Amino acid sequence: MLSLGLRALFLRSLAACSFALLSSSASLYARSGHSLYLENCARCHGAEREGLDPNPPLKNSAWVNGDPERLIRIVLNGYAGTIRVAGEEYRGQMPSWRTILNDDQVASILTYLRSESGAEKISTDQVASVRQKTKGEPTTRAPSGCMGGRTGMGRGHRHGGMGGGMGCGCGR
């Protein structure tokens, strides 16, 4: 049994720890995002987010720190084509993570990526909203030619859905 004095000390310590955890929930969220990033993203974008050719760096990227909806859409639906980051041009293909990562995992990874620059946290609700809005949009799989906005039976060619030079990469 703990003495009354030790019990009080223990409870004060517990309260202080709880407050610290609550006040740093975004940083805890980012730490779980770091682990998920290393498991799912680092093989293409580098453990330090430096980018591994032909994939762009994610560290201090305007694509990461900018419009949250655009970033979420890229992760959920993938990306193929040319992208300019910090004055460098990259031409690669990122697969869709829509069926692999759940909303909480996507939010954790993106919060981790944005945390260093002080950009706003990405919430699970934001990811769920974009997932719902984009559920009928085409997704990018392994490289196999143009994935350019095919609809229906593979007909139709659409570009520019996300702006900033983001298209299927086919050159049309």
MARBA-3410 file (N, C-alpha, C, O; in Angstrom, 1 decimal):
172
0.8,-1.2,0.0,0.0,0.0,0.0,0.9,1.3,0.0,1.9,1.3,0.7 ~ 0.4,2.2,-0.8,1.1,3.5,-0.8,0.7,4.4,0.4,-0.5,4.4,0.7 ~ 1.6,5.1,0.9,1.2,6.0,2.0,0.4,7.2,1.3,0.4,7.3,0.1 ~ -0.3,7.9,2.1,-1.2,9.0,1.6,-0.3,10.0,0.8,-0.7,10.5,-0.2 ~ 0.9,10.3,1.4,1.8,11.3,0.7,2.3,10.8,-0.6,2.3,11.5,-1.6
2.7,9.5,-0.7,3.1,8.9,-2.0,2.0,8.8,-3.0,2.2,9.0,-4.2 ~ 0.8,8.5,-2.5,-0.4,8.4,-3.4,-0.7,9.8,-4.0,-0.9,9.8,-5.2 ~ -0.6,10.8,-3.2,-0.8,12.2,-3.7,0.2,12.6,-4.7,-0.1,13.1,-5.8 ~ 1.5,12.2,-4.4,2.6,12.5,-5.4,2.3,11.7,-6.7,2.5,12.3,-7.8 ~ 1.9,10.5,-6.6,1.7,9.7,-7.8,0.5,10.3,-8.6,0.7,10.4,-9.8
-0.5,10.7,-7.9,-1.7,11.2,-8.7,-1.3,12.6,-9.3,-1.8,12.8,-10.4 ~ -0.5,13.4,-8.7,-0.1,14.7,-9.3,0.8,14.4,-10.5,0.7,15.0,-11.5 ~ 1.7,13.4,-10.4,2.5,13.0,-11.5,1.7,12.5,-12.7,2.0,12.8,-13.8 ~ 0.7,11.7,-12.4,-0.2,11.1,-13.4,-0.9,12.2,-14.1,-1.1,12.2,-15.3 ~ -1.4,13.2,-13.3,-2.1,14.3,-13.9,-1.2,15.1,-14.8,-1.7,15.5,-15.9
0.0,15.3,-14.4,0.9,16.1,-15.2,1.2,15.4,-16.5,1.3,16.0,-17.6 ~ 1.4,14.1,-16.4,1.7,13.3,-17.6,0.5,13.3,-18.5,0.6,13.4,-19.8 ~ -0.7,13.2,-18.0,-2.0,13.2,-18.8,-2.1,14.5,-19.5,-2.4,14.6,-20.7 ~ -1.8,15.6,-18.8,-1.9,16.9,-19.4,-0.9,17.1,-20.6,-1.2,17.6,-21.6 ~ 0.3,16.6,-20.3,1.4,16.6,-21.3,1.0,15.8,-22.6,1.2,16.3,-23.7
0.4,14.7,-22.4,-0.1,13.8,-23.5,-1.2,14.5,-24.2,-1.2,14.5,-25.5 ~ -2.1,15.1,-23.6,-3.2,15.8,-24.2,-2.8,17.0,-25.0,-3.2,17.2,-26.1 ~ -1.9,17.7,-24.4,-1.4,19.0,-25.1,-0.5,18.6,-26.3,-0.3,19.5,-27.1 ~ 0.1,17.5,-26.3,0.9,17.1,-27.4,0.3,16.0,-28.3,1.0,15.2,-28.9 ~ -1.0,15.9,-28.3,-1.7,14.9,-29.1,-1.3,15.0,-30.6,-1.1,14.0,-31.3
-1.1,16.2,-31.1,-0.7,16.3,-32.5,0.7,15.8,-32.7,0.9,15.1,-33.7 ~ 1.6,15.9,-31.7,2.9,15.4,-31.9,2.9,13.9,-31.7,3.7,13.2,-32.4 ~ 2.0,13.3,-30.9,1.9,11.9,-30.8,1.3,11.3,-32.1,1.8,10.3,-32.6 ~ 0.4,12.0,-32.7,-0.2,11.6,-33.9,0.9,11.6,-35.0,0.9,10.7,-35.9 ~ 1.7,12.7,-35.0,2.8,12.8,-36.0,3.8,11.6,-35.8,4.3,11.1,-36.7
4.1,11.3,-34.5,5.0,10.2,-34.3,4.5,8.8,-34.8,5.3,8.1,-35.4 ~ 3.2,8.6,-34.7,2.7,7.3,-35.3,2.7,7.4,-36.8,2.9,6.5,-37.5 ~ 2.5,8.7,-37.3,2.6,8.9,-38.7,4.0,8.6,-39.2,4.2,8.2,-40.3 ~ 5.0,9.0,-38.4,6.4,8.7,-38.8,6.6,7.2,-39.0,7.3,6.8,-40.0 ~ 6.2,6.4,-38.1,6.3,4.9,-38.2,5.6,4.4,-39.5,6.2,3.6,-40.2
4.4,4.9,-39.7,3.6,4.5,-40.9,4.4,5.0,-42.2,4.4,4.3,-43.2 ~ 4.9,6.2,-42.1,5.7,6.7,-43.2,6.8,5.8,-43.6,7.1,5.5,-44.7 ~ 7.6,5.4,-42.6,8.8,4.6,-42.8,8.3,3.2,-43.4,9.0,2.7,-44.2 ~ 7.2,2.7,-43.0,6.7,1.4,-43.5,6.2,1.5,-44.9,6.3,0.6,-45.7 ~ 5.5,2.6,-45.2,4.8,2.7,-46.5,5.4,3.6,-47.5,5.1,3.5,-48.7
6.1,4.6,-47.1,6.5,5.7,-48.1,8.0,5.9,-48.3,8.4,6.3,-49.3 ~ 8.8,5.5,-47.3,10.2,5.8,-47.3,10.9,5.1,-48.5,12.0,5.6,-48.9 ~ 10.5,4.0,-48.9,11.2,3.3,-50.0,11.2,4.1,-51.3,12.1,3.9,-52.1 ~ 10.2,5.0,-51.4,10.2,5.8,-52.6,10.6,7.3,-52.4,11.2,7.9,-53.2 ~ 10.3,7.8,-51.2,10.6,9.2,-50.9,11.7,9.3,-49.9,12.1,10.5,-49.6
12.3,8.3,-49.4,13.5,8.3,-48.5,13.1,8.4,-47.1,12.1,9.0,-46.7 ~ 13.9,7.8,-46.2,13.7,7.8,-44.8,13.6,9.2,-44.2,12.9,9.5,-43.2 ~ 14.4,10.2,-44.8,14.4,11.5,-44.3,13.6,12.5,-45.2,13.7,13.7,-45.1 ~ 12.7,11.9,-46.0,11.8,12.6,-46.9,12.5,13.4,-48.0,12.0,14.3,-48.6 ~ 13.8,12.9,-48.3,14.6,13.6,-49.3,14.3,13.4,-50.7,14.8,14.1,-51.6
13.5,12.3,-51.0,13.1,12.0,-52.4,14.1,11.1,-52.9,15.3,11.3,-52.8 ~ 13.7,10.0,-53.6,14.6,9.1,-54.2,14.1,9.0,-55.7,13.0,8.6,-56.0 ~ 15.0,9.5,-56.6,14.7,9.6,-58.0,14.0,8.4,-58.5,14.5,7.3,-58.3 ~ 12.9,8.5,-59.3,12.3,9.7,-59.8,11.2,10.4,-58.9,10.5,11.2,-59.4 ~ 11.2,10.0,-57.7,10.2,10.5,-56.7,10.7,11.8,-56.0,11.8,11.8,-55.6
9.8,12.7,-55.9,10.2,14.0,-55.3,10.4,14.0,-53.8,9.9,13.1,-53.1 ~ 11.1,15.0,-53.3,11.3,15.1,-51.9,10.0,15.6,-51.3,9.2,16.3,-51.9 ~ 9.7,15.2,-50.0,8.5,15.6,-49.3,8.9,16.7,-48.2,8.0,17.4,-47.8 ~ 10.1,16.7,-47.9,10.6,17.6,-46.8,10.5,19.1,-47.3,11.0,19.4,-48.4 ~ 9.8,19.9,-46.6,9.6,21.3,-46.9,9.0,21.6,-48.3,9.4,22.5,-49.0
8.2,20.7,-48.7,7.6,20.8,-50.1,6.3,21.6,-50.0,5.4,21.3,-49.1 ~ 6.1,22.5,-50.9,4.8,23.2,-51.0,3.7,22.3,-51.3,2.5,22.6,-50.9 ~ 3.9,21.2,-52.0,2.9,20.2,-52.2,2.4,19.6,-50.9,1.2,19.3,-50.8 ~ 3.3,19.3,-50.0,2.9,18.7,-48.7,2.3,19.8,-47.8,1.3,19.5,-47.1 ~ 2.9,21.0,-47.7,2.5,22.0,-46.8,1.4,22.9,-47.3,0.8,23.7,-46.6
1.0,22.7,-48.6,-0.1,23.5,-49.2,-1.5,23.0,-48.9,-1.8,22.5,-47.8 ~ -2.3,23.0,-49.9,-3.7,22.6,-49.8,-3.9,21.2,-49.3,-3.4,20.3,-50.0 ~ -4.5,21.0,-48.2,-4.6,19.7,-47.6,-5.4,18.8,-48.5,-5.1,17.6,-48.6 ~ -6.5,19.3,-49.1,-7.3,18.4,-49.9,-6.5,17.9,-51.1,-6.7,16.7,-51.5 ~ -5.7,18.7,-51.7,-4.9,18.2,-52.9,-3.9,17.1,-52.4,-3.8,16.1,-53.1
-3.3,17.3,-51.2,-2.4,16.3,-50.7,-3.1,15.0,-50.4,-2.6,13.9,-50.8 ~ -4.2,15.1,-49.8,-5.0,13.9,-49.4,-5.4,13.1,-50.7,-5.3,11.9,-50.8 ~ -5.8,13.9,-51.7,-6.3,13.3,-53.0,-5.1,12.6,-53.7,-5.3,11.5,-54.2 ~ -3.9,13.1,-53.6,-2.8,12.5,-54.2,-2.5,11.1,-53.5,-2.3,10.1,-54.2 ~ -2.6,11.1,-52.2,-2.3,9.9,-51.4,-3.4,8.9,-51.7,-3.1,7.7,-52.0
-4.6,9.3,-51.7,-5.7,8.3,-51.9,-5.8,7.8,-53.4,-6.0,6.6,-53.6 ~ -5.6,8.7,-54.4,-5.8,8.3,-55.7,-4.5,8.1,-56.5,-4.6,7.6,-57.7 ~ -3.4,8.4,-55.9,-2.1,8.3,-56.6,-1.9,9.5,-57.6,-2.6,10.4,-57.6 ~ -0.8,9.4,-58.3,-0.4,10.4,-59.2,0.6,9.9,-60.2,1.4,9.0,-60.0 ~ 0.4,10.4,-61.4,1.3,10.0,-62.5,1.6,11.3,-63.3,0.6,12.0,-63.6
2.8,11.5,-63.7,3.1,12.7,-64.5,4.3,13.5,-64.0,5.1,13.0,-63.2 ~ 4.3,14.7,-64.4,5.4,15.6,-64.0,5.0,16.5,-62.9,3.8,17.0,-62.8 ~ 5.9,16.6,-61.9,5.6,17.5,-60.8,6.9,18.3,-60.5,8.0,17.8,-60.7 ~ 6.7,19.6,-60.2,7.9,20.4,-59.9,7.9,20.7,-58.4,6.9,21.2,-57.8 ~ 9.0,20.4,-57.8,9.2,20.6,-56.4,10.6,21.3,-56.2,11.6,20.9,-56.7
10.5,22.5,-55.5,11.7,23.3,-55.3,12.5,23.5,-56.5,13.8,23.4,-56.5 ~ 11.8,23.8,-57.6,12.5,24.2,-58.9,13.0,23.0,-59.7,13.5,23.1,-60.8 ~ 12.9,21.8,-59.1,13.3,20.5,-59.8,12.1,19.8,-60.4,11.0,19.9,-59.8 ~ 12.2,19.2,-61.6,11.1,18.5,-62.2,11.3,17.0,-62.0,12.4,16.5,-62.2 ~ 10.2,16.4,-61.6,10.2,14.9,-61.3,9.1,14.3,-62.1,8.0,14.9,-62.3
9.4,13.2,-62.7,8.4,12.5,-63.5,8.3,11.0,-63.0,9.2,10.2,-63.3 ~ 7.3,10.7,-62.2,7.2,9.4,-61.7,5.8,9.0,-61.6,4.9,9.7,-62.1 ~ 5.5,8.0,-60.8,4.2,7.5,-60.6,4.0,7.0,-59.2,4.8,6.2,-58.8 ~ 3.1,7.6,-58.5,2.8,7.1,-57.2,1.5,6.3,-57.2,0.5,6.8,-57.8 ~ 1.5,5.1,-56.6,0.2,4.3,-56.6,-0.8,4.9,-55.7,-0.5,5.7,-54.8
-2.0,4.5,-55.9,-3.1,4.9,-55.0,-3.0,4.1,-53.7,-2.7,2.9,-53.7 ~ -3.2,4.7,-52.6,-3.2,4.1,-51.3,-4.6,3.9,-50.7,-4.8,3.6,-49.5 ~ -5.6,4.2,-51.5,-7.0,4.2,-51.1,-7.4,2.9,-50.5,-8.2,2.9,-49.5 ~ -7.0,1.8,-51.0,-7.4,0.5,-50.5,-6.5,-0.1,-49.5,-6.7,-1.2,-49.0 ~ -5.3,0.6,-49.3,-4.3,0.0,-48.4,-4.3,0.7,-47.1,-4.2,0.0,-46.0
-4.4,2.0,-47.0,-4.4,2.8,-45.8,-5.8,3.3,-45.4,-6.5,3.7,-46.3 ~ -6.1,3.2,-44.1,-7.4,3.7,-43.7,-7.3,5.2,-43.4,-6.2,5.8,-43.5 ~ -8.4,5.9,-43.1,-8.4,7.4,-42.9,-7.4,7.8,-41.8,-6.7,8.8,-42.0 ~ -7.4,7.1,-40.7,-6.6,7.4,-39.6,-5.1,7.3,-40.0,-4.3,8.2,-39.6 ~ -4.7,6.3,-40.7,-3.3,6.1,-41.2,-2.9,7.2,-42.1,-1.8,7.8,-42.0
-3.8,7.6,-43.1,-3.4,8.6,-44.0,-3.3,10.0,-43.2,-2.3,10.7,-43.5 ~ -4.2,10.2,-42.3,-4.1,11.5,-41.5,-2.9,11.5,-40.7,-2.2,12.6,-40.6 ~ -2.5,10.4,-40.1,-1.3,10.3,-39.3,0.0,10.6,-40.1,0.8,11.4,-39.7 ~ 0.1,10.0,-41.3,1.3,10.1,-42.2,1.3,11.6,-42.6,2.4,12.2,-42.5 ~ 0.2,12.2,-43.1,0.3,13.5,-43.6,0.5,14.5,-42.5,1.2,15.6,-42.7
0.0,14.3,-41.3,0.3,15.2,-40.1,1.8,15.1,-39.8,2.4,16.1,-39.5 ~ 2.4,13.9,-39.9,3.8,13.8,-39.6,4.6,14.6,-40.7,5.5,15.4,-40.3 ~ 4.2,14.5,-41.9,4.9,15.2,-43.0,4.8,16.7,-42.9,5.8,17.4,-43.1 ~ 3.7,17.2,-42.4,3.4,18.6,-42.3,3.9,19.2,-40.9,4.0,20.4,-40.8 ~ 4.2,18.4,-40.0,4.4,18.8,-38.6,5.7,19.7,-38.5,5.8,20.6,-37.7
6.7,19.3,-39.2,8.0,20.0,-39.1,7.9,21.5,-39.6,8.6,22.4,-39.0 ~ 7.1,21.7,-40.6,7.0,23.1,-41.1,5.9,23.9,-40.4,5.8,25.1,-40.6 ~ 5.2,23.3,-39.5,4.1,24.0,-38.8,2.8,24.1,-39.5,1.9,24.8,-39.1 ~ 2.7,23.4,-40.6,1.4,23.4,-41.4,0.4,22.7,-40.5,0.7,21.9,-39.7 ~ -0.9,23.0,-40.8,-2.0,22.5,-40.0,-2.0,20.9,-40.1,-1.7,20.3,-41.1
-2.5,20.4,-39.0,-2.7,18.9,-38.9,-3.8,18.5,-39.9,-4.7,19.2,-40.2 ~ -3.6,17.3,-40.4,-4.7,16.7,-41.2,-5.5,15.8,-40.3,-5.0,14.9,-39.6 ~ -6.8,16.0,-40.3,-7.7,15.2,-39.5,-8.2,13.9,-40.2,-8.3,13.9,-41.5 ~ -8.6,13.0,-39.5,-9.3,11.8,-40.0,-10.6,12.2,-40.8,-10.9,11.6,-41.8 ~ -11.3,13.2,-40.3,-12.5,13.7,-40.9,-12.2,14.3,-42.3,-13.0,14.1,-43.2
-11.1,15.0,-42.4,-10.7,15.6,-43.7,-10.4,14.5,-44.7,-10.9,14.5,-45.8 ~ -9.7,13.4,-44.3,-9.4,12.3,-45.2,-10.7,11.6,-45.6,-10.9,11.3,-46.8 ~ -11.6,11.4,-44.6,-12.8,10.7,-44.9,-13.6,11.5,-45.9,-14.3,10.9,-46.8 ~ -13.7,12.8,-45.8,-14.4,13.7,-46.7,-13.8,13.6,-48.1,-14.6,13.5,-49.1 ~ -12.5,13.7,-48.2,-11.9,13.6,-49.6,-12.1,12.2,-50.1,-12.3,12.1,-51.3
-12.0,11.2,-49.3,-12.2,9.8,-49.8,-13.6,9.7,-50.4,-13.8,9.1,-51.5 ~ -14.6,10.3,-49.7,-16.0,10.2,-50.2,-16.1,11.0,-51.5,-16.7,10.5,-52.4 ~ -15.6,12.2,-51.5,-15.7,13.1,-52.7,-15.1,12.5,-53.9,-15.6,12.7,-55.0 ~ -14.0,11.7,-53.7,-13.2,11.3,-54.9,-13.4,9.8,-55.1,-12.6,9.2,-55.9 ~ -14.4,9.1,-54.5,-14.5,7.7,-54.6,-14.7,7.2,-56.0,-14.4,6.0,-56.3
-15.3,8.0,-56.9,-15.5,7.5,-58.3,-14.3,7.9,-59.2,-14.3,7.5,-60.4 ~ -13.4,8.6,-58.7,-12.2,9.1,-59.6,-11.3,7.9,-59.9,-11.2,7.0,-59.1 ~ -10.6,8.0,-61.0,-9.6,6.9,-61.3,-8.5,7.0,-60.3,-8.1,8.0,-59.8 ~ -7.9,5.8,-60.1,-6.7,5.7,-59.3,-5.5,5.3,-60.1,-5.7,4.7,-61.2 ~ -4.3,5.6,-59.6,-3.1,5.3,-60.3,-2.6,4.0,-59.8,-2.4,3.8,-58.5
-2.3,3.1,-60.7,-1.7,1.8,-60.2,-0.2,1.7,-60.7,0.4,2.8,-60.9 ~ 0.3,0.6,-60.8,1.7,0.4,-61.3,1.7,1.0,-62.8,0.8,1.0,-63.5 ~ 2.9,1.5,-63.1,3.0,2.1,-64.5,2.6,1.2,-65.6,3.1,0.0,-65.6 ~ 1.7,1.6,-66.4,1.3,0.8,-67.6,0.6,1.7,-68.6,-0.4,1.3,-69.1 ~ 1.2,2.8,-68.9,0.6,3.7,-69.9,-0.3,4.7,-69.3,-0.2,5.0,-68.1
-1.1,5.3,-70.1,-1.9,6.4,-69.6,-3.0,6.0,-68.7,-3.8,5.0,-69.0 ~ -3.1,6.6,-67.6,-4.2,6.4,-66.6,-5.1,7.6,-66.6,-5.9,7.8,-65.7 ~ -5.1,8.4,-67.7,-5.7,9.7,-67.8,-7.2,9.9,-67.6,-7.8,10.2,-68.6 ~ -7.7,9.7,-66.5,-9.1,10.0,-66.2,-10.0,9.2,-67.0,-11.1,9.6,-67.4 ~ -9.7,7.9,-67.2,-10.6,7.0,-67.9,-11.9,6.9,-67.1,-11.9,6.7,-65.9
-13.0,6.9,-67.8,-14.3,6.8,-67.2,-15.0,5.7,-67.9,-14.7,5.4,-69.1 ~ -16.0,5.1,-67.2,-16.8,4.1,-67.9,-16.0,2.9,-68.4,-15.3,2.3,-67.6 ~ -16.1,2.7,-69.7,-15.4,1.5,-70.3,-14.0,1.9,-70.8,-13.6,1.4,-71.9 ~ -13.4,2.8,-70.1,-12.0,3.2,-70.6,-12.0,4.3,-71.6,-10.9,4.6,-72.1 ~ -13.1,4.9,-71.9,-13.2,6.0,-72.8,-13.1,7.3,-72.1,-13.3,7.4,-70.9
-12.7,8.3,-72.8,-12.6,9.6,-72.3,-11.2,9.9,-71.8,-10.5,9.0,-71.2 ~ -10.8,11.1,-71.9,-9.5,11.5,-71.5,-9.6,12.9,-70.8,-10.0,13.8,-71.4 ~ -9.3,12.9,-69.5,-9.5,14.1,-68.8,-8.2,14.4,-68.0,-7.5,13.5,-67.5 ~ -7.8,15.7,-68.0,-6.6,16.1,-67.3,-6.9,17.3,-66.5,-7.9,18.0,-66.6 ~ -5.9,17.6,-65.6,-5.9,18.9,-64.8,-6.9,18.9,-63.7,-7.2,20.0,-63.1
-7.3,17.7,-63.2,-8.3,17.7,-62.1,-7.7,18.3,-60.8,-8.5,18.9,-60.0 ~ -6.4,18.3,-60.6,-5.8,18.8,-59.4,-5.0,20.1,-59.7,-4.5,20.7,-58.7 ~ -4.9,20.4,-60.9,-4.1,21.7,-61.2,-2.6,21.5,-61.0,-2.1,20.4,-60.6 ~ -1.9,22.6,-61.3,-0.4,22.6,-61.1,0.3,21.6,-62.0,1.3,21.0,-61.5 ~ -0.2,21.2,-63.2,0.5,20.3,-64.0,0.3,18.8,-63.6,1.0,18.0,-64.1
-0.7,18.6,-62.8,-0.9,17.2,-62.4,-1.9,16.6,-63.4,-3.1,16.9,-63.5 ~ -1.4,15.6,-64.2,-2.2,14.9,-65.1,-1.8,13.5,-65.1,-1.1,13.0,-64.2 ~ -2.1,12.8,-66.2,-1.8,11.3,-66.2,-0.3,11.1,-66.6,0.2,10.0,-66.3 ~ 0.3,12.0,-67.2,1.7,11.8,-67.6,1.9,11.4,-69.0,3.0,11.1,-69.4 ~ 0.8,11.2,-69.7,0.9,10.7,-71.1,1.3,11.7,-72.1,1.7,11.4,-73.2
1.4,13.0,-71.7,1.8,14.1,-72.6,0.7,14.7,-73.4,1.0,15.6,-74.2 ~ -0.5,14.2,-73.3,-1.6,14.8,-74.1,-2.2,16.0,-73.4,-3.1,16.7,-73.9
END
